[in-house]
Structure formats: C-alpha cells, structure tokens
Amino acid sequence: MDDWERVLQRKHSAKHIPPCATSDNCTIVETFCPTVTWEANLFGQHMEREASMRNVPRSLLDPPTVKAAPPEVSPGLDIISFERRNLKTWPMLSIDNACKNKLGLSAAQLCTDANQQQPPTAFASLMDSDTREHLHKVIQEQLQQQSLYLVSYTVNTANGQLHLKERGELIVQDGQPVLRGYLLIDLPLTPELGSWPVQFRDVERSPRAVVIFNKNAHIEYVNPDFTRMTAYTAAEMHGQPIRQLIAADAESQALDIEAHFNARNNWQVEFNCRRKDQLPLRCLLSVSRRISACGRFTYYVGTYEDVGEHHNEQENMDKLAFTDPLTGLDNRYGFFRELEQHCANSGRTVLGLLLVDIDNFKRINDSMGNDAGDQLLASLAERLRSSVTGNCVMARIASNEFAILLDGFSTRQCQAIGLQILHTLEMPLTLDNQQIGVTASIGLAIDTGTQTKPQALMRHAGLALHKAKANGKNQLQTFTPELHTAADYKQFVENNLRLALGQDALKVFYQPKFCLKRGRLVGLEALLRWYHPQKGLINPDQFIGVAEETGMIVSIGKWVARQACKMSAQLRDAGFADLPIAINMSPRQFADPDLVDCLKSILMQEQMPAKLLEIELTENLLLEATHSTHTQLAQLKQLGITLAMDDFGTGYSSLSYLKKFPIDVIKIDRSFIKDIPQSKDDREITSAVIAMAHKLKLTVVAEGIETQAQLKFLRDQRCDIGQGYLFDPPISGSTLITHLQHYTTTPKR
C-alpha cells in the first residue's frame, strides 16, 4: 500500500483549516514578516482576508467536493484553479488559463497529455528538488490529519520569482487520488521598490526604521524612517552591503556583523552608524532571518533604533562610576576593570603595575587643610600624566595612592619609569603660597606574560610598596619571591597571634636595670615573648610589627600592662618596695581614646602606685603626634607615670621632642653601644647624648651592654642606668623573684 492509498483510507471530518493564532494588533515587524513569508499557520486566515479585499467569491476558497471543471476566474484576479496527480512530480491534469499571464507558461505546457505523460516543461521544474521534497513531506503530514492541506512555496518563472499559496483537497477521480485546489499568486519581488507587494506599505508608514537584506547581506529595501534617521534615500542604499551602514570609526565591527548573518537566526548589535551628513549616530540593529513554509531562506529583516541618547547616558554613568572627580583619572573600580582586561590579554606582553603612595600626606592634609590637600593631589596627578607616555592606565585608588598599569614595557623600562616618577614628584611645588616638597614610596610588580591574576598582581605591588615604606620611604621597590615568603609568614603570625593571647602562649619576661654608679638594681623592663607550640620561641621583632598593623597591639598592650602591675604587687610583697617596671607602648595604642582611663583602671585594680610604672615611647609616636597624643601624654604625666623616649638617635630624633613632650628618661639605642669602644663615632655620639640629657636634667639609660669595656666607658661618661646581657638576660615572671633575691644584699657588678 503506497502513501496515497493510506491517506485515502483515513476518514476526513475537518472541513476548515484552523484560524491564525495572531491578531490584528500585531507590531509592525510581527505583521510585516508573516505577510511577506506566508508562515504556514497563517495562510488560511490570510487567503480569506485577501479574497475578501479582491472581491473573490467565497466559493472559490472552499475546496470542491465533486468532480467539476475549474470555474471561470477573472483574468484580473491572482487565483488559479488546478487539478494534479503525483505529488512529487506535480503533473497538472488541468489548470486555469490565467496561468499564462502569471506563470509565463500555458495550460498546455503544464498539463499532461492524453497518455498521462509528463510534459517537457512540468510545473515541478519551476521548483528546486529541495523544495519539492519538503512540500511532499508537509502535504503528506497535513493529509494524515484532515482532508485539506495548505502550503506555500516559491517558483522561478520567466516573469521572475513568485510566491505561491496552494490550498487543496485530496479526492478520488476515476479511482485515482487527485489533488484539487487553488493557487494564490503574489506579485513578483523585484529590486524596484514601487513593485513591492501592497503589504509593504504598512512598513513604509512604520515609525521605526526597517531594512530588508538579501542572503548576501546586501540591502534590498529601506523604509522612510530609515531615511529620516540616516539621511540616505532608498535608492542610495539599494544594493549596498551591510558595512555601508557602519561608521568609519566602527569598521572593525564589520566582519563580526557580517558573520552574524549566516551564523544566527536572531541577533542584535550596537554600533556607530553612518549618516550621510556625518553627524554621530549610535544605533541598535535587530535582525531576524525569515524562512518560508517550505523551510527555505527568504530574506533578513532588520530594525534600527537610535540609542545615542541612552548610550551617552550610559557613558556619563560609567564616567561617574569609574572616574575620580578630583583628578580625572580612573578610580579604584575603573582601574580594576582595566586591570582585569589587560591581565586577560597579557599572554604576549609584559605588564608592569606601579603603586605610588604619597609620603606623609596626612600630615600635609592636617596642617594645611583638606582643600590644600585636594589641590596637591590634583597637581601630582598632572605630574604623573607627564611622566608616562605610551600604553598605560592611571588611577587614583585611595586617598593618597595612585596606580599605574604599564602594558608592553620591559622590566627595566618599568623600573626606569618608577624612578622618573620619584624624581618628578619630589620637585618643589607651590601650595597656598607656600613652597613644599613631596616624596613618594613606590611598589612595582611585573607580569612577564604568565597571565598573573589581577588580585595577585595588586598584592605583589602592595608588598613591594610596603617594603619601600618600611625601608624609609621615598624609594622604589620591586616585588621579589622573598617578599611573598615574608608576606606568608606575616599571615601566619596574624592568624596565630589572635589565638596566642587566649591560649596563654604569650609570656612577659623582665630584664633588670642597674645603677651604673653603684651597681644596684633600680628597675625592670617588661618584654613580651611568644612561645608557639610548633615554631617555638618567636622573637618580638617578628610579631610586634604585625600586631601594630592589625591593631591587636591594643589588646596585647593592655594585657602586658596588667601583667606588669601584677608583678609589681608580687615584688612589693617580696620586699622590693620601690622597683619601677617599664612597659613599651606603640603609636597604635595611643590611637585608642580609652588608653588613659584603661591604665588608670589597671593601676587602681592592681593597687600599683603610678610612680612605679614607666612607659617607653617610640620616636614615631612623637614624630606623628596629634593634639590628642599631647593631651594623653600630659594626662599620664599628671598621674605620676614616668615617660621615657626609647631608641633615642635611631630615627628622626630631634631635640625639639625633648622640649615639646614631658619626657623624663632617654634610652640610648643598643646600636650605639655594641661597637664601643672600637667605634670613635659611636663613642662621641653616646657621650654627647649623655651630656645633653644631664644638661636637661633627664635620666639616661643605656641598653644592650654586653662587655666590661662598654660598662667602663658608660660609667666614665656618667651614664645613669644600664641593662643588658652583661648583667642579666630577660627573666621569666615565674622565676623573677627568686632570681632577684640576692640583689638586695649583693649589688650586681
């Protein structure tokens, strides 16, 4: 049993094709595209509508149910009746004579002869094989469900390309299956706009710019709104390639846009569009590929939307979001966006990242005011711009920190640029009628084509910057793997130090201090030690800096102060009535507004006289002292606490400190003691400090005494107090009292 016999055995009850699912309220594109492409599910409703408009008798649209000769059809109508057999080869049994005008072939040429032989020019020859095969499948599927079928397809005739809608019914004639129905023939599609179908008039009246492209992405049609938008007429655009629509500054997008035509059915792209008058125009092009009911490509329809205003608004928003308003450089967010893009594409080039931190900016800002500080930053930004040329990105990523990304420079060139920036920034400038000098610390990290992640590159540059500041500022440091190792150790310290205090891993040791003239015990210095369960003893210089940076020094410092006060009580109970204890305090601790009240509370709770507590201050604290710091020191002095200046002579020591602050004691740093008596310079410096302090009625303490020669020199210079391993190392609190017992009767020599 062949396909036709199976079809004939089915019962057909449906007499009407389901109506179209669309409505008359479709958008322009939704109305335009189905009209041109005749999608299969719209044909029934559309044929009835067109027949009504053209005064076609309703009977012509109803499929015949009995054998009858094709009705006479007015030559002015585009409807042709037919009867035919074999679906695959389309041999016509009969066809309306109107086919001659429409198809360019007569009925005799299209219809079979008496012997049922296919004519030389068959109707099927007007279609390609793919179309015939597809239509065969579609009609078979429709006739499996109902007695009617409806298809559309394109034929190529001597008069040009025609779009046909075929509606018919399967009947039995002389015992053979026959298809009987009607063809609705649309006008040919030609390049001349005037000959386009009447349905295109709606598109011409559309308020949206519409462009029709052929399979080669060349323009076949543009509507008047497109002309209004671009100033190009339809005649000027006809036959032009898609790249003709793209502005000269966006031609790099042309290949990508052309590739979309064959690769995707629906797509959008935004680009700078070409206008005839050269005015800027930013457009959003939305393109859809149209396929006929037989599955073949027909054309591309595109709509244009002017998004220039939106694009400008977006650019302004981006500028606000990613630009520093003070300097006009990128801000932190904008810089990270650029950094991510460069890192992703850095496989073949060297990336250099410079972090530039303005030294002592806070002091300048506090002394001269915020407006002057802003003016300074703006001036420095201009200097940075003038220092670097080539492919680079500059940004202000923090209050007084700039970032510069160098792309395509060698490591040596990046270092040279960093040094040039140091030189440029330190040149004097005038600010509020004052000439000031500024220095900077710079950290440099290099990615030599290994596609380092942005976060890692920033971290490396930050580590190098930290080293530059720690080494005295006003210098360039380049990241090395050793810095990474040090940073990892620092992270280890930070993580474990938080646990150490609660786990009783921190201990306070006490180093005795002696009167160098009489050799008697006159005091103690409390020194912090950390015993890690795996690492063992960790020296203070390996963790105190981390504690200060993280702020943990505040809580640790309070704990040390309480332990010292507790030890003082134990010493008093053991007979050491007037033995003061010195504790060290950092600038970070003085940033705590509760410092003075906290110390008062500890002294009261532990019943320790304030005169027995000595606080050793760093030079950095005095260098960066604020009004609040002055107040705190004055309050501590009023309590009766002794104030000592630690490590005198190692930093930016100034005699003005001794005048500004209520200092009682000067401690000479061990670096001046260790080479005595061999170093003449150290001998003279130490002698001068002792003499000066005595003139100012200050007590002098020398630390780090390890030899008899050092002790003799200090005694000869009348140094007041000394401490060091020559006398005693730091002693644990648990054994301190026992260790000190013999000092009451036997002075330490």
Secondary structure, 3 states (H helix, E strand, C coil): CCHHHHHHHCCCCCCCCCCCCCCCCCCHHHHHHHHHHCCHHHHHHHHHHHHHHCCCCHHHHCCCCCCCCCCCCCCCCCEEEEEECCCCCCCEEEECCCHHHHHCCCHHHHECCCCCCCCCCCHHHHCCHHHHHHHHHHHHHHHHHCCEEEEEEEEEECCEEEEEEEEEEEEEECCEEEEEEEEEECCCCCCCHHHCCCCHHHHHCCCCEEEEECCCCEEEEECHHHHHHHCCCHHHHCCCEHHHHECHHHHHHHHHHHHHHHHCCEEEEEEEECCCCCCCCEEEEEEEEEECCCCCEEEEEEEEEECHHHHHHHHHHHHHHHECCCCCCECHHHHHHHHHHHHHCCCCCCEEEEEEEECCHHHHHHHHCHHHHHHHHHHHHHHHHHHCCCCEEEEEEECCEEEEEEECCCHHHHHHHHHHHHHHHCCCEEECCEEECCCEEEEEEEECCCCCCHHHHHHHHHHHHHHHHHCCCCCEEECCHHHHHHHHHHHHHHHHHHHHCCCCCEEEEEEEEEECCCCCEEEEEEEEEEEECCCEEECHHHCHHHHHHHCHHHHHHHHHHHHHHHHHHHHHHCCCCCCCEEEEECHHHHCCCCHHHHHHHHHHHCCCCHHHEEEEECHHHHHCCCHHHHHHHHHHHHHCCEEEEEEECCCCCCHHHHHHCCCCEEEECHHHHCCCCCCHHHHHHHHHHHHHHHHCCCEEEEECCCCHHHHHHHHHCCCCEEECCCCCCCEECCCHHHHHHHHHCCCCC
